[in-house]
Amino acid sequence: QVHLVESGGGLVQAGGSLRLSCVASGSFSRINTMAWYRQFPGKQRERVASITSAGSTNYADSLKGRFTISRDNAKNTVYLQMNSLKPEDTAVYYCHAELVTSYTGSWWGQGTQVTVSS
């Protein structure tokens, strides 16, 4: 069994910051790429940022400069630092990881709500 558990979401005023965390637990031998996605009501999930096991990062163009993804491989944790938040950042944020168990598979967290008030 593998679990991804997000934390850190909540309500923040526009211009504020939040830091999301996602911890992977269970039986796996390696974590490859980890990523954050977000989903707006009635829309498809979209990728926010990703980070490889070596630390290479990739961001959605519209979020570069405000959001920073990082990871702590020793803690099996990925973070998303979100600064200068805007009301349009309001969404459910999901953690995603590619994990190696008896096979290489894809796992999602349960999601955490981020609400930015104006």
C-alpha positions in Angstrom: 0.0 0.0 0.0 1.2 3.5 -0.9 -0.3 6.7 0.4 0.3 10.3 -0.5 -1.0 12.7 2.2 -1.1 16.5 1.6 -1.3 19.2 4.2 -0.9 22.9 4.4 -4.0 24.1 2.5 -6.4 26.7 3.9 -7.7 30.2 3.7 -5.4 33.1 3.0 -5.8 36.7 1.9 -4.6 37.8 -1.5 -0.9 38.6 -1.4 -0.3 36.0 1.3 1.6 32.7 1.2 1.0 29.1 1.9 3.3 26.1 1.9 1.8 22.7 0.9 3.5 19.5 1.9 3.0 16.0 0.7 4.4 12.9 2.3 4.7 9.5 0.6 4.4 6.5 2.8 4.1 2.7 2.3 6.1 0.1 0.5 8.1 1.4 -2.4 11.7 1.3 -3.4 12.1 4.7 -5.1 10.2 7.9 -5.8 10.8 9.3 -9.3 9.1 12.5 -10.3 6.8 14.3 -7.8 4.4 17.0 -8.8 1.6 19.3 -7.8 -1.5 19.7 -9.8 -4.6 21.9 -9.2 -8.2 21.6 -10.2 -10.7 24.4 -10.5 -14.4 23.6 -10.2 -15.7 22.1 -13.4 -12.2 22.0 -15.0 -9.6 19.3 -15.6 -6.7 18.9 -13.3 -3.7 21.0 -14.5 0.0 20.6 -13.6 1.4 23.3 -11.4 5.0 22.1 -11.0 7.1 19.0 -11.0 10.5 17.9 -9.6 12.6 14.9 -10.5 14.5 12.8 -8.0 17.6 14.7 -9.0 15.9 18.1 -8.3 15.2 19.3 -11.7 12.1 21.4 -11.7 9.5 22.4 -14.2 6.7 24.9 -13.8 3.5 26.0 -15.5 4.5 29.2 -17.3 1.9 31.3 -15.6 3.1 30.4 -12.2 6.9 30.9 -12.6 8.2 33.3 -10.0 5.4 32.9 -7.5 5.4 29.2 -6.8 8.4 27.0 -5.9 8.5 23.3 -5.7 11.1 21.4 -3.7 11.5 18.0 -2.1 13.3 16.2 0.7 14.2 12.8 -0.5 15.1 11.6 3.0 11.6 12.4 4.2 9.8 11.3 1.0 8.2 14.7 0.9 7.5 17.3 -1.7 6.6 20.9 -1.0 5.0 23.7 -2.8 5.7 27.2 -1.6 3.1 29.6 -2.9 3.7 33.3 -2.7 1.8 36.4 -3.8 -1.4 34.4 -3.9 -4.3 35.6 -6.0 -8.0 34.8 -5.7 -7.6 32.9 -9.1 -5.3 30.5 -7.3 -8.2 29.1 -5.4 -8.5 25.4 -6.2 -8.0 22.0 -4.9 -4.3 21.1 -5.0 -3.2 17.5 -5.5 0.1 15.8 -5.0 1.2 13.3 -7.6 4.1 10.9 -7.5 5.6 8.2 -9.7 6.7 5.4 -7.4 8.5 2.2 -7.9 7.0 -0.8 -6.1 6.8 -4.1 -7.9 6.2 -1.9 -10.9 6.4 1.8 -11.6 3.1 3.4 -11.0 1.3 6.7 -10.5 -0.3 7.8 -7.2 -2.4 10.8 -6.2 -3.0 12.4 -2.9 -6.5 13.2 -1.7 -6.2 16.9 -2.4 -6.1 20.0 -0.2 -8.2 23.0 -0.6 -6.6 26.4 -1.1 -8.8 29.4 -0.9 -7.5 32.9 -1.5 -9.8 35.8 -0.5 -9.7 39.2 -2.1 
